[in-house]
Amino acid sequence: MSIENPADLLRSLFDHAVEVADPMQSLARHLPPKPEGRVIVVGAGKASARMAEAVEAVWGPCQGLVITRYGYARPCQGIEIIEAAHPVPDAAGQAATERMLTLLQGLGEDDFVLALISGGASSLLVAPSTGITLPEKQEVNAALLASGAPIQQMNVVRKHLSRVKGGQLAAAAYPATMLSLMISDVPGDDMSMIGSGPTVGDASVNSDATAILERWGIAVPNSVTEALQKRSGVVAPDDVRLSRVKNRIYAAPRQSLDAAEALATNAGLRVVRLGNDVEGEARQVARQHAERALAEQAKLSAGDKPVVLLSGGELTVTRRGNGVGGPNAEYALALAIALNQAPGIWGLACDTDGVDGGAEVAGAIIAPDTLQRAREVRSDPHAALDANDAHGFFERVGGQVVTGPTLTNVNDFRAIVVAPQ
């Protein structure tokens, strides 16, 4: 069996994975009837404005405030949408977060708070610990992003340098009842790590954050060191202020991969799942997946169904150069190098939020002729990988996937199509 256009197939799998995670398609069935009395909607993340739009489509106009990434705002009837910077926080996010905390002050037992949390909330909810300035917080955040540290470890540090993460947003609303609806973008769907868990209790302590900074060689200002020597601000899971909070993940990477698998199966492909929550250095995982793709191809005979390898999760990049890249584009570039023009194998790696690392690009598609095209335009793939310039490489060679804001975020999506030779 042959595939007429593997690149189009890969793009359709990715688009379908994004579509099923769109809050307008998926959130309504998880909403309770609108409570009587005062209702406040708060939220943060790259999907949060779309989530707010979906809420008001069911509940009608609501009072509230949601912080999303620049360019990700949606029209809402009552909920105020504020745009701020991601992945490095800015003053707009800090001012909006202070307003959100003020909005939650003085609520009573009869009041209801709906929290809408998605990936990106870690950067968009900005309330530095006492004594830490925004520029100092930005410095630490940028260093974490460049270090190659897993997202879970980055979020532990972020929690302990914040007045809103690690359950502190929910604690600010106590004694009101709170329902927190989340879109997961973290491996394993750990609710305490989605957006650094603003509505979820956390058992870590300041020394854990200090150890992570030391492990990844991140130098920090004295104010950060001093803040981490004081009593932690995160809220313990058994704290009474979290006793009226219900946290629920309603969309996750697994659901999007399930949808892509069903579409691929209907198209006549055999699906191999490599994991919903793959983690690791992008270039290393790419080499492993290239080996698996070649091994799968070696087992195929003419006339066999093509195979598609699907995986999700969140990869990382240790910044070594000054190029423009992200984990998905770097994975795709490393995959092309490892496959070395193997015929019959194509791959896609994209972030479901439409933004991969340092560019407004979701990711990239590679084909058996990617390295040939690179030679034609005199672009060295190895040099690009060394410089962390994967987006620059695919801009020169072709293969970039540009979606614009997808208004959702269920982490990375990777697919490799393997045809028999």
C-alpha positions as CSV (number, residue, x, y, z in Angstrom):
1,M,0.0,0.0,0.0
2,S,1.3,3.5,-0.8
3,I,0.6,6.9,0.6
4,E,-0.3,9.6,-2.0
5,N,0.9,12.6,0.0
6,P,2.6,11.7,3.4
7,A,3.2,15.4,4.3
8,D,-0.5,16.2,3.9
9,L,-1.4,13.1,6.0
10,L,0.9,14.2,8.8
11,R,-0.5,17.7,8.8
12,S,-4.1,16.3,8.9
13,L,-3.2,14.1,11.9
14,F,-1.8,17.1,13.7
15,D,-4.7,19.4,12.8
16,H,-7.2,16.8,14.1
17,A,-5.3,16.4,17.3
18,V,-5.5,20.1,17.9
19,E,-9.2,20.3,16.9
20,V,-10.4,17.7,19.4
21,A,-8.7,19.7,22.2
22,D,-10.3,23.0,21.2
23,P,-12.2,24.2,24.3
24,M,-15.2,25.2,22.1
25,Q,-15.5,21.5,21.2
26,S,-14.7,19.9,24.5
27,L,-15.3,22.1,27.6
28,A,-19.1,22.5,27.7
29,R,-19.8,18.9,28.9
30,H,-17.6,19.4,31.9
31,L,-19.4,22.5,33.1
32,P,-22.0,22.2,35.9
33,P,-25.1,24.3,35.7
34,K,-24.3,27.9,36.5
35,P,-24.4,28.3,40.3
36,E,-26.9,30.7,41.9
37,G,-25.3,33.8,43.5
38,R,-22.0,35.4,42.8
39,V,-19.8,33.7,40.2
40,I,-16.3,34.8,39.4
41,V,-14.3,33.3,36.5
42,V,-10.5,33.6,36.6
43,G,-7.8,31.9,34.5
44,A,-4.5,31.9,32.8
45,G,-2.8,30.1,30.0
46,K,-2.5,30.0,26.3
47,A,-5.9,28.3,26.0
48,S,-7.6,30.3,28.8
49,A,-9.3,32.9,26.7
50,R,-10.8,30.3,24.4
51,M,-11.9,28.4,27.6
52,A,-13.5,31.6,28.8
53,E,-15.3,32.0,25.5
54,A,-16.6,28.4,25.8
55,V,-17.8,29.0,29.3
56,E,-19.8,32.1,28.3
57,A,-21.3,30.2,25.4
58,V,-23.0,28.0,28.0
59,W,-23.4,30.3,31.0
60,G,-23.8,33.6,29.4
61,P,-21.9,36.8,30.5
62,C,-19.8,36.3,33.6
63,Q,-17.7,38.5,35.9
64,G,-14.0,37.6,35.7
65,L,-10.5,38.1,34.5
66,V,-8.4,35.8,32.4
67,I,-4.7,36.2,31.3
68,T,-3.5,34.8,28.0
69,R,-0.6,35.1,25.6
70,Y,-0.3,38.1,23.3
71,G,-2.3,37.3,20.2
72,Y,-4.5,34.7,21.9
73,A,-7.4,36.9,23.1
74,R,-11.0,35.9,22.3
75,P,-14.2,38.0,22.4
76,C,-16.0,37.5,25.7
77,Q,-19.3,39.0,26.9
78,G,-18.3,39.8,30.5
79,I,-15.0,38.1,31.3
80,E,-12.1,40.5,30.8
81,I,-9.3,39.1,28.7
82,I,-5.8,40.5,29.3
83,E,-2.8,39.6,27.1
84,A,0.7,39.3,28.5
85,A,4.1,37.8,27.6
86,H,5.0,34.1,27.3
87,P,7.4,32.3,27.9
88,V,9.2,35.1,29.8
89,P,6.8,37.1,32.0
90,D,6.3,40.9,31.7
91,A,4.7,43.8,33.5
92,A,1.3,43.3,31.9
93,G,1.1,39.8,33.4
94,Q,2.2,41.1,36.8
95,A,-0.4,43.9,36.8
96,A,-3.1,41.5,35.7
97,T,-2.2,39.0,38.3
98,E,-2.5,41.6,41.1
99,R,-5.9,42.5,39.8
100,M,-6.9,38.9,39.8
101,L,-5.9,38.5,43.4
102,T,-7.8,41.6,44.3
103,L,-10.9,40.3,42.6
104,L,-10.7,37.2,44.8
105,Q,-10.4,39.1,48.1
106,G,-13.4,39.0,50.5
107,L,-15.3,36.2,48.9
108,G,-17.7,34.2,51.1
109,E,-18.9,30.6,51.5
110,D,-21.8,31.2,49.1
111,D,-19.6,32.5,46.3
112,F,-18.3,30.3,43.4
113,V,-15.1,30.6,41.5
114,L,-14.4,28.9,38.2
115,A,-10.7,28.7,37.4
116,L,-9.6,28.0,33.9
117,I,-5.9,26.8,33.7
118,S,-3.9,25.7,30.8
119,G,-0.2,25.5,29.8
120,G,1.5,28.9,29.8
121,A,-0.1,29.9,33.1
122,S,3.4,29.6,34.8
123,S,4.6,32.7,32.8
124,L,1.3,34.6,32.6
125,L,0.5,34.5,36.3
126,V,3.2,36.8,37.7
127,A,3.3,37.7,41.4
128,P,7.0,37.5,42.5
129,S,7.7,36.6,46.1
130,T,8.3,39.5,48.4
131,G,11.7,41.1,47.8
132,I,12.0,39.8,44.2
133,T,11.6,42.2,41.4
134,L,10.1,41.4,38.0
135,P,13.4,41.8,36.1
136,E,14.9,39.3,38.6
137,K,12.0,36.9,38.1
138,Q,12.5,37.3,34.3
139,E,16.2,36.5,34.6
140,V,15.6,33.3,36.5
141,N,12.8,32.2,34.1
142,A,14.9,32.8,31.1
143,A,17.8,30.8,32.6
144,L,15.5,27.9,33.4
145,L,14.2,27.8,29.9
146,A,17.7,27.7,28.5
147,S,19.0,25.1,31.0
148,G,17.4,22.0,29.6
149,A,15.7,21.3,32.9
150,P,12.4,19.2,32.7
151,I,9.2,21.3,33.0
152,Q,8.4,19.7,36.4
153,Q,11.6,20.9,37.9
154,M,11.2,24.4,36.3
155,N,7.8,24.6,37.9
156,V,9.0,23.7,41.4
157,V,11.3,26.7,41.2
158,R,8.6,29.0,39.8
159,K,6.2,28.0,42.6
160,H,8.7,28.9,45.4
161,L,9.3,32.3,43.8
162,S,5.7,33.2,43.5
163,R,2.7,34.4,45.5
164,V,0.1,32.8,43.3
165,K,1.4,29.4,42.2
166,G,1.4,26.1,44.2
167,G,-2.2,26.4,45.4
168,Q,-1.9,30.1,46.4
169,L,-4.5,31.3,43.8
170,A,-7.1,28.9,45.3
171,A,-6.1,29.9,48.8
172,A,-6.8,33.5,47.9
173,A,-10.4,32.6,47.1
174,Y,-11.1,30.7,50.3
175,P,-13.8,30.2,51.7
176,A,-15.5,30.4,48.3
177,T,-16.2,27.1,46.5
178,M,-13.8,26.7,43.5
179,L,-13.9,24.4,40.5
180,S,-10.7,24.4,38.5
181,L,-10.9,23.0,34.9
182,M,-7.5,22.3,33.3
183,I,-6.1,21.4,30.0
184,S,-3.0,19.3,30.6
185,D,0.3,20.0,28.8
186,V,2.6,18.1,31.2
187,P,3.8,14.5,30.9
188,G,1.8,12.3,33.2
189,D,-1.0,14.9,33.6
190,D,0.2,15.9,37.1
191,M,-2.3,18.6,38.1
192,S,0.2,20.3,40.4
193,M,2.5,21.0,37.4
194,I,-0.1,22.4,34.9
195,G,0.7,26.1,35.0
196,S,2.7,25.5,38.2
197,G,-0.5,24.4,40.0
198,P,-2.1,27.7,41.0
199,T,-5.1,25.8,42.4
200,V,-3.4,22.6,43.5
201,G,-1.6,22.0,46.8
202,D,2.1,21.3,46.8
203,A,4.3,19.3,49.2
204,S,7.7,20.6,47.9
205,V,9.8,22.9,50.1
206,N,12.2,25.7,49.4
207,S,15.3,23.5,49.6
208,D,13.9,21.5,46.6
209,A,13.9,24.6,44.5
210,T,17.4,25.5,45.6
211,A,18.6,22.0,44.7
212,I,17.2,22.3,41.2
213,L,18.9,25.6,40.6
214,E,22.2,24.0,41.7
215,R,21.6,20.9,39.7
216,W,21.2,22.9,36.5
217,G,23.9,25.4,37.2
218,I,21.6,28.4,37.3
219,A,23.1,31.5,39.0
220,V,20.4,33.6,40.7
221,P,20.3,37.1,42.2
222,N,20.8,37.5,46.0
223,S,17.1,38.3,46.4
224,V,16.2,34.9,45.1
225,T,18.6,33.2,47.4
226,E,17.2,35.1,50.3
227,A,13.6,34.3,49.3
228,L,14.4,30.6,49.2
229,Q,15.8,30.7,52.7
230,K,12.5,32.0,54.1
231,R,9.3,30.1,54.8
232,S,7.8,28.6,51.7
233,G,4.6,30.3,50.3
234,V,3.2,27.2,48.6
235,V,0.1,25.7,50.1
236,A,0.3,22.2,51.4
237,P,-2.3,19.7,50.0
238,D,-4.1,19.3,53.3
239,D,-4.4,23.0,54.0
240,V,-7.9,24.0,55.0
241,R,-7.9,26.7,52.3
242,L,-7.9,24.1,49.7
243,S,-10.8,22.1,51.2
244,R,-13.4,23.7,49.0
245,V,-11.5,23.3,45.7
246,K,-12.1,20.6,43.1
247,N,-9.5,20.2,40.4
248,R,-10.3,18.4,37.1
249,I,-8.4,17.8,33.9
250,Y,-10.8,17.7,31.1
251,A,-8.4,17.7,28.1
252,A,-5.0,16.0,27.8
253,P,-2.5,14.8,25.3
254,R,-3.8,11.2,25.4
255,Q,-7.1,12.3,24.0
256,S,-5.5,14.1,21.1
257,L,-3.3,11.1,20.3
258,D,-6.3,8.8,20.5
259,A,-8.1,11.0,17.9
260,A,-5.0,11.0,15.6
261,E,-4.7,7.2,16.0
262,A,-8.4,6.8,14.9
263,L,-7.9,9.0,11.9
264,A,-4.7,7.2,10.8
265,T,-6.4,3.8,11.2
266,N,-9.3,4.9,9.1
267,A,-6.7,6.0,6.5
268,G,-5.4,2.5,6.3
269,L,-2.2,2.8,8.5
270,R,-1.0,0.7,11.3
271,V,-0.4,2.8,14.4
272,V,2.4,2.3,16.9
273,R,2.2,4.4,20.1
274,L,5.6,5.5,21.5
275,G,4.1,7.1,24.6
276,N,1.8,9.9,25.5
277,D,4.3,11.5,27.9
278,V,7.7,11.2,26.3
279,E,10.4,13.4,27.9
280,G,14.0,14.0,27.3
281,E,16.5,16.1,25.2
282,A,14.9,16.7,21.8
283,R,17.8,15.6,19.7
284,Q,18.4,12.4,21.7
285,V,14.7,11.4,21.5
286,A,14.8,12.1,17.8
287,R,17.7,9.7,17.3
288,Q,15.8,7.0,19.3
289,H,12.7,7.5,17.2
290,A,14.7,7.4,14.0
291,E,16.1,4.0,15.0
292,R,12.6,2.7,15.7
293,A,11.3,4.0,12.4
294,L,14.1,2.2,10.5
295,A,13.4,-0.9,12.5
296,E,9.7,-0.8,11.7
297,Q,10.5,-0.3,8.0
298,A,12.8,-3.3,7.9
299,K,9.9,-5.5,9.0
300,L,7.6,-4.3,6.1
301,S,7.1,-6.0,2.8
302,A,5.7,-4.6,-0.4
303,G,1.9,-4.3,0.0
304,D,2.0,-4.1,3.8
305,K,0.2,-1.2,5.5
306,P,2.3,1.8,6.2
307,V,3.1,2.5,9.8
308,V,2.7,5.7,11.8
309,L,4.6,6.2,15.0
310,L,2.7,8.6,17.3
311,S,4.0,10.2,20.5
312,G,3.3,13.1,22.8
313,G,4.9,14.7,25.9
314,E,7.3,17.5,26.3
315,L,10.9,17.5,25.1
316,T,13.5,20.0,26.2
317,V,16.5,21.7,24.6
318,T,19.7,22.6,26.3
319,R,20.7,25.9,24.7
320,R,24.2,25.7,23.2
321,G,24.0,28.3,20.5
322,N,22.3,31.5,19.6
323,G,20.0,30.4,16.9
324,V,16.2,30.4,16.8
325,G,14.7,27.1,17.7
326,G,12.4,25.1,19.9
327,P,12.1,21.4,21.0
328,N,9.8,20.4,18.1
329,A,11.8,21.9,15.3
330,E,15.0,20.6,16.9
331,Y,13.5,17.1,17.1
332,A,12.6,17.3,13.5
333,L,16.0,18.5,12.4
334,A,17.8,15.8,14.5
335,L,15.3,13.2,13.1
336,A,16.2,14.2,9.5
337,I,19.9,14.0,10.3
338,A,19.5,10.5,11.9
339,L,17.4,9.1,9.1
340,N,20.0,10.4,6.6
341,Q,17.5,10.5,3.6
342,A,16.1,7.1,4.2
343,P,13.4,6.6,1.5
344,G,9.8,6.2,2.6
345,I,10.0,7.9,6.0
346,W,8.4,11.3,6.8
347,G,8.0,13.0,10.2
348,L,6.2,15.9,11.9
349,A,6.8,17.5,15.3
350,C,4.7,20.4,16.4
351,D,3.5,22.1,19.6
352,T,-0.3,22.0,19.8
353,D,-0.4,25.6,21.0
354,G,1.1,26.8,17.7
355,V,4.3,28.1,19.2
356,D,7.5,26.1,19.4
357,G,10.2,27.8,21.5
358,G,11.5,31.1,20.2
359,A,9.3,31.6,17.1
360,E,5.7,31.9,16.0
361,V,6.0,28.5,14.4
362,A,4.4,25.3,15.5
363,G,7.1,23.0,14.3
364,A,8.3,21.3,11.2
365,I,7.7,18.4,8.7
366,I,10.7,16.4,7.3
367,A,10.8,14.2,4.2
368,P,13.4,11.9,2.6
369,D,14.6,14.9,0.5
370,T,15.0,17.4,3.4
371,L,18.8,17.0,3.5
372,Q,19.0,17.3,-0.3
373,R,17.0,20.5,-0.2
374,A,19.4,21.7,2.5
375,R,22.4,21.1,0.2
376,E,20.7,23.0,-2.6
377,V,20.3,26.1,-0.5
378,R,23.8,25.6,1.1
379,S,22.3,25.1,4.6
380,D,24.3,22.8,6.9
381,P,21.9,20.8,9.1
382,H,24.7,19.8,11.6
383,A,25.7,23.5,12.0
384,A,22.1,24.5,12.5
385,L,21.7,21.8,15.2
386,D,24.8,22.9,17.0
387,A,23.6,26.5,17.0
388,N,20.0,25.5,18.1
389,D,18.8,27.1,14.9
390,A,16.2,24.6,13.8
391,H,13.6,27.2,12.9
392,G,16.2,29.1,10.8
393,F,17.1,25.8,9.1
394,F,13.5,25.0,8.1
395,E,12.8,28.5,7.1
396,R,15.6,28.2,4.6
397,V,14.9,24.7,3.5
398,G,11.1,24.5,3.7
399,G,9.0,22.4,6.0
400,Q,7.9,24.9,8.7
401,V,4.4,24.4,10.1
402,V,2.7,27.7,10.8
403,T,-0.7,27.6,12.4
404,G,-1.1,30.9,14.2
405,P,-2.8,30.7,17.6
406,T,-4.5,27.4,18.0
407,L,-6.2,28.5,21.2
408,T,-5.5,25.2,23.0
409,N,-2.4,23.5,24.4
410,V,-2.1,19.7,25.0
411,N,1.7,19.7,24.5
412,D,3.9,18.3,21.7
413,F,2.6,16.1,18.9
414,R,4.9,13.9,16.9
415,A,4.1,11.5,14.0
416,I,6.4,9.5,11.8
417,V,5.0,7.8,8.7
418,V,7.0,4.7,7.5
419,A,6.2,3.2,4.1
420,P,7.4,-0.2,2.9
421,Q,10.3,-0.2,0.4
